[in-house]
Amino acid sequence: MTDTAASCPSDLDNEEPDQPSSAATPTPQHLAPPRMAGAGGGVADKLGNKYELAWAIRHALFCIQDERRSLTLEEIDPELADGSEFTYVNEHGDTSVTQVKRQNNITDHWTIAALRGRGVLAAAARHVAAGREFHFSSMTPSGALRVMAERSRQSADAQRFVKHQLTQKLGETFDELTAANVFGSSERAWQTLRGMWIEVEVEEQLVMTNAMLAEVSLEGATGDLMAVAIGAVLLDNLRTRVTRRELLDALDRYGITPRGAVARRTSHEQVMATTQSWRGTVERELLALPIERQEAADLVDLMTTTRLALVVGAGGGGKSSVLYQAARDLEAQGAEVLAFRLDRRGAFGSTMELGTQLGLSTSPVAALRQAADGRDAFLIIDQLDAVSLASGRLSERYDVIADLIQEATAVDGVRVILACRLFDVENDHRIRKLDARNDVERLTVEPLPEEASANAVSAMGLDPDLLTATQRTLLRSPLNLVLLETIADQPGALNFTSRGSLFEAFWQRKEQTSEERRPGTLFNDVLARIANTASDNQTLSVPVEILGPGDSSSTRGFSPPNRSSRSKMTGSPSFTRLFSTSRSPASGCHDSSRWSNSCAPRSKNCSDARRCGRSSSFSESEIPIGSGQRSSRYLAAQMFASTLRRRWSPSS
């Protein structure tokens, strides 16, 4: 029952348990939930009715997805109607009732005393005793009650629940529930909690998710208008049990029909193209002989028991590779996979705008569910750190990703996998809160086993027995292995002593290759200009017009910068993200008019914290640049070399 009707809390609803109501004090005015001026009486009722209808629309959309489900808004049966706004029956025949309270206007959370005073707890006890699930839906959180309800279902009996599941604060709140004027005993309190589901969702998010769900199953209008039409149908059928058939018959009068096979096929093609584009960016980072990661198999197994997973690891540790291998295995099992990386995105203000950027016709979740057509569906979001407060370029877009996660949890069969650097999990309170959610499982990507690293070195034609202890440690990072592979055929390939000197050797190899292919190309000067412009503008791309006709050869009025000129650009250690050419998510085609890279952050002492700590490599992974090597901006440009050679070669 709960996998369809219950709304999973968003990362904004990972609240701490409430204090006991006996100790509750009025919330300071600046912390209280916003109230509409004069929102008493009729206005408050209308706001409450609007919120209540939005929840009813959500369940009507569940019914449209499966003909075995049914919904009755305003029950005629007095026993079912008591303390309930609507009754929902799922595909297994389980009955649930839902009571909706838009918000608590007294404090910013529901206390036990407030819920008792509103009759919520008494209604819950009656319905659970009768064998029904009781759902309480509100914009105001009731943290302690939600936590206890979840934990009660994990306990075999009341004694174990009290002994093992209750903290001191939760125990104090549970004591209130056992009082004679509430549930009356520990056993009855535990039994009632097991049948309670607490759903917290702000109205705006509720409405947006309804629109997304409408687009998954229906066509004929925009998602928000189709949701409004469903609400009109429900109001026309108060006290009447409706199923998929009745709802579709009524919606047909508005020109709204079930989504057809052509639309599903289009969504499938779009999802495949987006995922293939992401796959291409990962493949460019892989070794010639990729290393199979145990974490990928662990992730596939983990997703059989959870709907939300967070893949965490150090920069350059192979998180994207783990996702790549897991996606491959999930697709082999017949699942639909939509994967993309956030560090390639421009600004987006909604899940619909994000979908458009990805080449989809609608929100990523809606497109994925349409494409799956009943099969298991997995949404893979790579590079979550791109929206991190600690080091992200799009930190203000995190709320959109939170909305996307909320949409996914509201849809049957959709599971979410996110990947993020450990640094950002620990230093962005929003991602840290997401990681702490009860419904999120973390999987940590560890450094490569030494045997796997040694085998990779051997595959490059190098002798792993010659590696020093420091080199062995460095090469447990997949990123460092990729750097080594680039210079493996050069004399002294194993002469590096640090990550910085390894990158230095890589840089020199790129510079040498550029000179061989196009003698006189202003490798350093041109790439530094591109990186500086992208950094100054805080954008993913810069116009090609910043390059002049003399930028491809020293014979056109320029001379290559010498080492002394480069040394003036060195600075304190920092991190840089480096990109290759911009690509269309849908088609994978190169955009020949723009060059892409992210902001190249300043040193850790920079006053602009958003531009610091950004770690990455030539292949869109991450690498810290050692002290005394080159400035972060200067190094940020190096991967444009191959793009510039193509752009300015004689053949073009």
Backbone hydrogen bonds, N-H to C=O, Kabsch-Sander energy under -0.5 kcal/mol:
donor,donor_aa,acceptor,acceptor_aa,energy
4,T,1,M,-1.6
5,A,1,M,-2.1
6,A,2,T,-0.9
8,C,6,A,-0.6
13,D,10,S,-2.3
14,N,11,D,-0.7
15,E,13,D,-0.7
23,A,20,P,-1.6
24,A,21,S,-1.0
31,L,28,P,-1.8
32,A,28,P,-1.0
32,A,29,Q,-0.6
39,A,36,M,-2.4
40,G,38,G,-2.3
43,V,40,G,-1.2
45,D,41,G,-2.3
46,K,42,G,-2.4
47,L,43,V,-2.4
48,G,44,A,-2.5
49,N,45,D,-2.7
50,K,46,K,-2.2
51,Y,47,L,-2.0
52,E,48,G,-2.6
53,L,49,N,-2.4
54,A,50,K,-1.8
55,W,51,Y,-1.7
56,A,52,E,-1.9
57,I,53,L,-2.7
58,R,54,A,-1.9
59,H,55,W,-1.8
60,A,56,A,-2.1
61,L,57,I,-2.3
62,F,58,R,-1.4
63,C,59,H,-1.8
64,I,60,A,-1.9
65,Q,61,L,-1.2
66,D,62,F,-0.8
66,D,63,C,-0.9
69,R,66,D,-1.7
70,S,89,V,-2.0
71,L,242,V,-2.2
72,T,87,T,-2.5
73,L,240,T,-0.5
74,E,72,T,-0.6
74,E,85,E,-2.4
81,A,77,D,-2.5
82,D,78,P,-1.4
84,S,81,A,-1.9
85,E,98,T,-3.5
86,F,98,T,-1.0
87,T,72,T,-2.4
88,Y,96,S,-2.8
89,V,70,S,-2.3
90,N,94,D,-2.2
93,G,90,N,-1.8
96,S,88,Y,-2.7
97,V,133,E,-2.6
98,T,86,F,-1.9
99,Q,135,H,-2.9
101,K,137,S,-2.4
105,N,103,Q,-0.7
110,W,141,P,-2.5
111,T,109,H,-0.6
115,L,111,T,-2.3
116,R,112,I,-2.4
117,G,113,A,-2.7
118,R,114,A,-1.7
119,G,116,R,-1.4
120,V,115,L,-1.9
121,L,115,L,-0.8
123,A,119,G,-1.9
124,A,120,V,-2.3
125,A,121,L,-2.4
126,R,122,A,-2.0
127,H,123,A,-2.4
128,V,124,A,-2.6
129,A,125,A,-2.0
130,A,126,R,-1.2
131,G,128,V,-1.8
132,R,127,H,-2.5
133,E,95,T,-2.1
134,F,195,G,-3.0
135,H,97,V,-2.8
135,H,133,E,-0.5
136,F,197,W,-2.7
137,S,99,Q,-2.6
137,S,135,H,-0.5
138,S,199,E,-2.3
139,M,102,R,-2.5
146,R,142,S,-2.3
147,V,143,G,-2.6
148,M,144,A,-2.5
149,A,145,L,-2.4
150,E,146,R,-2.2
151,R,147,V,-2.4
152,S,148,M,-2.3
153,R,149,A,-1.1
154,Q,151,R,-1.2
155,S,152,S,-1.2
161,F,157,D,-1.9
162,V,158,A,-2.6
163,K,159,Q,-2.3
164,H,160,R,-2.8
165,Q,160,R,-0.5
165,Q,161,F,-2.0
166,L,161,F,-0.6
167,T,165,Q,-0.5
171,G,167,T,-2.9
172,E,168,Q,-1.8
173,T,169,K,-1.9
174,F,170,L,-3.0
175,D,171,G,-2.0
176,E,172,E,-1.0
177,L,173,T,-1.3
178,T,174,F,-1.5
179,A,176,E,-1.0
182,V,179,A,-1.8
183,F,177,L,-2.2
184,G,179,A,-2.2
189,A,185,S,-2.2
190,W,186,S,-2.6
191,Q,187,E,-2.4
192,T,188,R,-2.4
193,L,189,A,-2.5
194,R,190,W,-1.9
195,G,191,Q,-0.7
195,G,192,T,-1.1
196,M,193,L,-1.7
197,W,134,F,-2.4
199,E,136,F,-2.8
199,E,197,W,-0.6
200,V,198,I,-0.5
201,E,138,S,-1.4
201,E,199,E,-0.5
206,L,202,V,-2.4
207,V,203,E,-2.6
208,M,204,E,-2.2
209,T,205,Q,-2.7
210,N,206,L,-2.1
211,A,207,V,-2.0
212,M,208,M,-2.0
213,L,209,T,-2.7
214,A,210,N,-2.3
215,E,211,A,-1.8
216,V,212,M,-1.2
217,S,213,L,-1.3
218,L,214,A,-2.7
219,E,257,T,-2.3
226,M,222,T,-2.3
227,A,223,G,-2.0
228,V,224,D,-1.9
229,A,225,L,-2.2
230,I,226,M,-1.9
231,G,227,A,-2.1
232,A,228,V,-2.1
233,V,229,A,-2.1
234,L,230,I,-2.3
235,L,231,G,-2.3
236,D,232,A,-1.6
237,N,233,V,-0.5
237,N,234,L,-1.2
238,L,235,L,-0.7
239,R,73,L,-3.3
240,T,237,N,-1.6
242,V,71,L,-2.7
247,L,243,T,-2.5
248,L,244,R,-2.7
249,D,245,R,-2.4
250,A,246,E,-2.0
251,L,247,L,-2.5
252,D,248,L,-1.8
253,R,249,D,-0.5
253,R,250,A,-1.0
254,Y,251,L,-1.8
255,G,252,D,-1.6
256,I,251,L,-2.0
257,T,219,E,-2.3
257,T,255,G,-0.5
259,R,217,S,-2.8
264,R,260,G,-1.8
265,R,261,A,-2.5
266,T,262,V,-2.3
267,S,263,A,-2.3
268,H,264,R,-2.3
269,E,265,R,-2.2
270,Q,266,T,-2.3
271,V,267,S,-2.8
272,M,268,H,-2.4
273,A,269,E,-2.1
274,T,270,Q,-2.3
275,T,271,V,-2.6
276,Q,272,M,-2.5
277,S,273,A,-2.0
278,W,274,T,-2.0
279,R,275,T,-2.8
280,G,276,Q,-2.1
281,T,277,S,-1.5
282,V,278,W,-1.7
283,E,279,R,-2.6
284,R,280,G,-1.5
285,E,282,V,-1.9
286,L,282,V,-0.6
286,L,283,E,-0.9
292,E,290,P,-0.6
296,A,293,R,-1.0
297,A,293,R,-0.9
298,D,294,Q,-2.3
299,L,295,E,-2.2
300,V,296,A,-2.1
301,D,297,A,-2.2
302,L,298,D,-2.5
303,M,299,L,-2.0
304,T,301,D,-1.5
305,T,302,L,-2.0
306,T,302,L,-0.7
308,L,439,D,-0.6
309,A,416,V,-2.2
310,L,441,E,-2.8
311,V,309,A,-0.5
311,V,418,L,-3.9
312,V,310,L,-0.6
312,V,443,L,-2.7
313,G,420,C,-1.1
314,A,445,V,-0.5
317,G,314,A,-2.0
322,V,318,G,-2.0
323,L,319,K,-2.4
324,Y,320,S,-2.6
325,Q,321,S,-2.4
326,A,322,V,-2.5
327,A,323,L,-3.0
328,R,324,Y,-2.0
329,D,325,Q,-2.0
330,L,326,A,-2.6
331,E,327,A,-2.5
332,A,328,R,-1.8
333,Q,329,D,-1.0
333,Q,330,L,-0.5
334,G,331,E,-1.8
335,A,330,L,-2.0
336,E,376,D,-2.7
338,L,378,F,-2.6
339,A,337,V,-0.5
340,F,380,I,-1.9
342,L,382,D,-2.5
344,R,341,R,-0.9
345,R,342,L,-1.6
354,L,350,S,-2.1
355,G,351,T,-2.2
356,T,352,M,-2.2
357,Q,353,E,-2.1
358,L,354,L,-1.6
359,G,356,T,-1.5
360,L,355,G,-3.0
367,A,363,S,-2.9
368,L,364,P,-2.4
369,R,365,V,-2.6
370,Q,366,A,-2.4
371,A,367,A,-2.5
372,A,368,L,-2.3
373,D,369,R,-1.5
375,R,372,A,-1.7
377,A,413,G,-2.4
378,F,336,E,-2.6
379,L,415,R,-3.3
380,I,338,L,-3.0
380,I,378,F,-0.6
381,I,379,L,-0.6
381,I,417,I,-3.1
382,D,340,F,-3.1
382,D,380,I,-0.7
384,L,419,A,-3.0
386,A,383,Q,-1.9
387,V,384,L,-2.1
388,S,385,D,-1.5
392,G,388,S,-2.0
393,R,386,A,-0.5
394,L,386,A,-2.5
397,R,394,L,-2.5
398,Y,395,S,-1.4
400,V,397,R,-0.7
401,I,397,R,-1.4
402,A,398,Y,-2.4
403,D,399,D,-2.3
404,L,400,V,-2.2
405,I,401,I,-2.4
406,Q,402,A,-2.2
407,E,403,D,-2.6
408,A,404,L,-2.2
409,T,405,I,-2.1
410,A,406,Q,-1.0
410,A,407,E,-0.7
411,V,408,A,-1.3
414,V,411,V,-1.3
415,R,377,A,-2.5
415,R,413,G,-0.5
416,V,307,R,-3.4
417,I,379,L,-3.0
418,L,309,A,-2.6
419,A,381,I,-2.0
420,C,311,V,-2.6
422,L,313,G,-2.1
425,V,421,R,-1.8
426,E,422,L,-2.3
427,N,423,F,-1.2
428,D,424,D,-1.5
429,H,427,N,-0.6
432,R,428,D,-2.7
433,K,429,H,-1.8
434,L,430,R,-2.0
435,D,431,I,-2.6
436,A,432,R,-1.3
437,R,433,K,-0.5
437,R,434,L,-1.2
440,V,437,R,-1.4
441,E,308,L,-2.4
443,L,310,L,-2.5
445,V,312,V,-3.1
446,E,444,T,-0.7
448,L,476,R,-2.7
453,S,449,P,-2.2
454,A,450,E,-2.7
455,N,451,E,-2.3
456,A,452,A,-1.9
457,V,453,S,-2.1
458,S,454,A,-2.4
459,A,455,N,-2.1
460,M,456,A,-0.8
460,M,457,V,-0.8
461,G,458,S,-1.9
462,L,457,V,-1.7
466,L,463,D,-1.8
467,L,464,P,-1.4
472,R,468,T,-2.5
473,T,469,A,-2.0
474,L,470,T,-2.4
475,L,471,Q,-2.5
476,R,473,T,-1.3
477,S,474,L,-1.4
479,L,316,G,-1.8
481,L,477,S,-1.7
482,V,478,P,-2.0
483,L,479,L,-2.0
484,L,480,N,-2.3
485,E,481,L,-2.5
486,T,482,V,-1.4
487,I,483,L,-0.9
487,I,484,L,-0.8
488,A,484,L,-0.6
488,A,485,E,-0.6
490,Q,487,I,-2.2
493,A,490,Q,-1.1
495,N,492,G,-1.9
496,F,493,A,-0.5
502,L,498,S,-1.8
503,F,499,R,-2.1
504,E,500,G,-2.3
505,A,501,S,-2.0
506,F,502,L,-1.9
507,W,503,F,-2.9
508,Q,504,E,-2.3
509,R,505,A,-1.8
510,K,506,F,-2.1
511,E,507,W,-2.5
512,Q,508,Q,-2.5
513,T,509,R,-2.6
514,S,510,K,-2.4
515,E,511,E,-2.0
516,E,512,Q,-2.1
517,R,513,T,-2.1
518,R,514,S,-2.4
521,T,518,R,-2.0
522,L,551,D,-0.7
523,F,521,T,-2.5
526,V,522,L,-2.6
527,L,523,F,-1.7
528,A,524,N,-2.3
529,R,525,D,-1.8
530,I,526,V,-2.0
531,A,527,L,-2.5
532,N,528,A,-2.8
533,T,529,R,-2.2
534,A,530,I,-2.4
535,S,531,A,-2.5
536,D,532,N,-3.0
537,N,533,T,-2.2
538,Q,534,A,-0.9
538,Q,535,S,-0.5
539,T,534,A,-1.6
542,V,595,W,-1.7
544,V,593,S,-1.5
546,I,543,P,-1.7
547,L,544,V,-2.0
551,D,548,G,-1.8
552,S,549,P,-0.5
553,S,550,G,-0.8
554,S,520,G,-0.7
556,R,553,S,-1.3
557,G,554,S,-0.8
566,R,562,N,-1.9
567,S,563,R,-2.2
568,K,564,S,-0.8
569,M,566,R,-2.2
570,T,567,S,-1.3
574,S,625,I,-0.8
576,T,623,I,-0.9
577,R,599,C,-0.5
578,L,576,T,-0.5
578,L,617,S,-1.0
582,S,594,R,-0.6
584,S,589,C,-1.7
588,G,584,S,-3.0
591,D,582,S,-1.9
592,S,590,H,-1.0
594,R,591,D,-1.4
595,W,542,V,-1.5
597,N,540,L,-2.5
602,R,611,R,-0.7
604,K,573,P,-0.7
606,C,603,S,-2.2
609,A,607,S,-1.1
611,R,608,D,-1.7
612,C,609,A,-1.6
615,S,613,G,-0.8
616,S,576,T,-0.9
616,S,623,I,-0.9
617,S,621,S,-2.7
620,E,578,L,-1.0
620,E,617,S,-1.7
622,E,616,S,-0.6
623,I,576,T,-0.5
623,I,616,S,-0.9
625,I,574,S,-2.0
626,G,624,P,-0.5
628,G,571,G,-0.9
629,Q,626,G,-1.3
635,L,631,S,-2.7
636,A,632,S,-2.0
637,A,633,R,-0.6
637,A,634,Y,-0.9
638,Q,635,L,-1.5
640,F,637,A,-2.4
641,A,638,Q,-1.6
644,L,640,F,-3.0
645,R,641,A,-2.4
646,R,642,S,-1.8
647,R,643,T,-2.5
648,W,644,L,-2.8
649,S,645,R,-0.7
649,S,646,R,-0.5
652,S,649,S,-1.5
